Amino acid sequence: MNRWRVRAGIRSIAADSARDTRVIFSGGAAGGGATEAQLMADYAKSVLGFDGTVLLEDRSRTTWENITNVAPLLEGVARIRIASQPAHALKARAYLRRQRPDLAERLVRADDYRAGEWMIVKPLLALYGLRTLRGLTAEERKIELSPAAVTEWFPRVGRP
């Protein structure tokens, strides 16, 4: 799952802005070994060949903590993409809106959903996602498009 998250995150980076992009991997140690953040960063660099700026947040154990601990690293960035399994990313975006609405205004689409990907396990992931989203309000489950996201998703809107 973490390898897929890394691939989704890396493919979400626009080719023309890779140098100016910082990728933040977040997640603490599940056991006594390496942290989730370090494992994902190592995969991005060694297997996927990502050579951009990488930041690690390696203390969090929950999605709420991921957002809490990453928020200071997001200060001053123009666009924020949260790439993960779609239901998990939705939850993380909702948590960002709760904790830091000022940063949530900068959310734009990540390339973490592709039709046909994970076809065999998608029903199980959907059930798991529905279970984990129970704590969100109906309003938080809706997809909100910030002005930056509208421009990103529909670049020709408002243009001749």
HELIX and SHEET records of a PDB file:
HELIX    1   1 ASN A    2  ARG A   11  1                                  10    
HELIX    2   2 ALA A   15  ASP A   20  5                                   6    
HELIX    3   3 GLU A   36  SER A   46  1                                  11    
HELIX    4   4 THR A   63  VAL A   70  1                                   8    
HELIX    5   5 ALA A   71  LEU A   74  5                                   4    
HELIX    6   6 PRO A   86  GLN A   99  1                                  14    
HELIX    7   7 PRO A  101  ALA A  104  1                                   4    
HELIX    8   8 LYS A  122  THR A  132  1                                  11    
HELIX    9   9 LEU A  133  GLY A  135  5                                   3    
HELIX   10  10 ALA A  138  ARG A  141  1                                   4    
HELIX   11  11 PRO A  147  TRP A  153  1                                   7    
SHEET    1   A 2 ARG A  22  SER A  26  0                                        
SHEET    2   A 2 THR A  53  GLU A  57  1                                        
END                                                                             
